[in-house]
Amino acid sequence: MHLHLFQLLIRISTQWVLAQTPIRVNEKSSTRHGPENGSLIIIGGGQVTPEIWSKFVELAGGKEKAKLVVVTAAAGDTAALNPAAVESLKKNTGVAKVTLLHTKSLKEANSEAFVAPLREATGVFFVGGPSVAYC
């Protein structure tokens, strides 16, 4: 996975992860592990309940402040042309600010233009595919 994308996705708004000692980032190191704070909601192949959506929105800053990104790369090539993922996320969360990110190009994924919405995101949702779980 692209390092910049990974760094930004660590700050995803989510919940229910067992408490662990956070990774401490050595500011002098060129290696980055993402922010020290954040949460994950790992859904994995099941239905997302209203309670999960509610917690996701809460952790993302609330309906009015949340800036969500939906990543559809695992859903196949046509996902970039289909607004269903964005509309579904808007419907399920009540959040108006939802951006679609889709690519199968590593070069594009590494570009600043592609990463820019992730830098601003307060929550990221991954649409699953045939062999990928939600995270």
Residue pairs with C-beta under 8 A, 6 or more apart in sequence:
2 106
2 109
2 110
3 32
4 110
4 115
4 118
5 109
5 115
5 118
6 34
7 32
7 33
7 34
7 35
8 34
8 115
8 118
8 119
8 121
8 124
9 34
9 118
9 124
10 33
10 34
10 35
10 38
11 34
11 35
11 37
11 38
11 121
12 38
12 39
12 40
12 121
12 123
12 124
13 38
13 39
13 41
13 56
13 59
13 60
13 61
13 66
13 122
13 123
13 124
14 38
14 39
14 40
14 41
14 42
14 55
14 56
14 59
14 123
15 39
15 40
15 41
15 55
15 56
15 59
16 40
16 41
16 42
17 39
17 40
17 42
22 36
22 37
23 33
23 34
23 36
24 36
25 32
25 33
25 36
39 59
40 135
41 52
41 55
41 56
41 59
42 133
42 134
42 135
43 52
43 133
43 134
43 135
44 133
44 134
44 135
45 128
45 133
45 134
48 92
48 134
53 92
53 93
56 93
56 123
56 125
57 63
57 66
57 93
57 94
57 95
57 123
59 123
60 66
60 67
60 68
60 93
60 95
60 122
60 123
61 67
61 122
61 123
63 93
63 94
63 95
63 96
65 122
66 93
66 95
66 97
66 122
66 123
67 97
67 99
67 120
67 121
67 122
67 123
68 89
68 93
68 95
68 97
68 98
68 99
68 121
68 122
68 123
68 124
68 125
69 98
69 99
69 100
69 101
69 117
69 118
69 121
69 123
69 124
69 125
70 85
70 86
70 89
70 98
70 99
70 100
70 101
70 124
70 125
70 126
70 127
71 101
71 102
71 124
71 125
71 126
71 127
72 79
72 80
72 85
72 100
72 101
72 102
72 127
73 79
73 101
73 102
73 103
73 104
73 129
74 126
74 127
74 128
74 129
74 130
74 131
74 132
75 85
75 102
75 127
75 128
75 129
76 129
77 104
79 85
79 102
79 127
80 100
80 102
80 103
83 100
85 100
85 127
86 98
86 99
86 100
89 95
89 98
89 125
90 96
90 98
95 123
99 117
99 121
101 114
101 117
101 118
103 109
103 114
108 114
109 115
118 124
125 134
126 132
126 134
126 135
127 134
128 134
